[in-house]
């Protein structure tokens, strides 16, 4: 459903967010006429390289893979990307005993790119290769990425509206498969017609002590929290305390790079068109405790390379949302965290949400888990030392499905901002993939209805909150595992909710 897959995978690995517009994977939607489906690998340089990869995963020991794999990767591939790719190949051999190819595609929007979907032979975990040969050295890969995918689980997913009973049956079956194939741990809750029509959990909140996940478990939600920041900014605009077009320089005069700040507006920060980069660099992870409040990030953000000119293009920016958080503080006179508590969480009745740092005790908060030894790995590690010290305006706070759905209801019902302000937040959206980016909230159309929300993902976190705007239905998915593709389940559910009562 989109053409920006290679960017998406870097974002899944390196940021708090898994934005829908760059993350929907190969089999998320039927192939269009513009795509070419291949029953077998094509007789091209990249097709031959793909065949070589599959053969080695099927026959080699991990040590052998580590020896030969670097020889087919171009020097232009970054060292950490090479290491990640080889680790994925090793995990395919070690954990799955080889793979089977089940889908191969090319896309005219990405000339030279070959997308190869594979499934592990032992556990059934699916993975997706993105491969491109080096034009100057066709015996080597200029692009090589392997990411996990959940898409095959939805091969028999309904295409149109279903009853609540059937919807529950479908979700229950997929959750069981996710638990079996990828050891899923988390909760899925669906609200429709003002009632909870599905609410189930799987897995463990703490694997060391065998503590099961339940409906009261709190999960880190990653960039889902960007919606809280966007609502806070919209409230302050509504109150006349700032405008969408105010500059960063005006609102954050202490920002070190005032030359850039004079060019960047609130609107651009909200829409990821500020041209700013990220703050998730080695200095951040090495000194995470230094970054507890928005003001702490200003110097770090200011010295990062710019990725574009303000207003000239889309570039997802966690840094931009940190700056929005500082704007909230300067304009409101409250700390960011107090403002969100008083003006978002309290009116929405979100009693189980917050931003506490990792050294604070939060009853019921799940431990986050991740894999660092390959796409097909079954071994979990706790994310105690991954460097995210405290949640921020860019994400990383915690919540529950019940609280996220309360937020959805409050936002949709006009309890957080007025309807005219909400409409403005989706005015002038920035096109991206199958949908668009509004002011802090993504938007796509399914069955003629708007699905609005945000996803989040980083080590130990996968989350998604999606709202069917015309009906008020919503779905929340939280998990203490990540980054993963499990959030696709929420998108699939949202599509079925959007289909209710339509004729297409």
ABEGO torsion letter per residue (X at the ends): XBAAAAAAAAAAAABABBBAAAABBAAABBBBAABBBBABBBBBAAAAAAAAAAAAAAABBAAAAAAAAAAABBAABBAAAAAAAAAAAAAAAAAAGEBBBABBBBBAABBGBBBBBBBBAAAGBBBBBBBBBBAABAABBABBBBBBBAAAAAAABBABBBBAAAAAAAAAAAAAAAAAAAGBBEBBBBBBGGBBABBBBBEBABAAAGBBBBAABBBBAEAAAAAAAAAAAAAAAAAGABBAABBAAAABAABABAAAAAABBAAAAAAGAAGBBBABBAAAAAAAAABABAAAAAAAAAABBBAEBBGAEBBBBAAAAAAAAAAAAAAAGBBAAAAAAAAAAAAAGBAABBABBAABBBBGBBBBBBBAAEAABABBBBAAAAGBABBBAAEGBBBBAAAAAAAAAAAAAGAABBAAAAAAAABGBBBBEABBBBBGBBBBBBGGBBBBEBBBBBBGBBBBBBBBAAAGBBBBBBBABOBBAAAAAAAAAAAAAAABGBAX
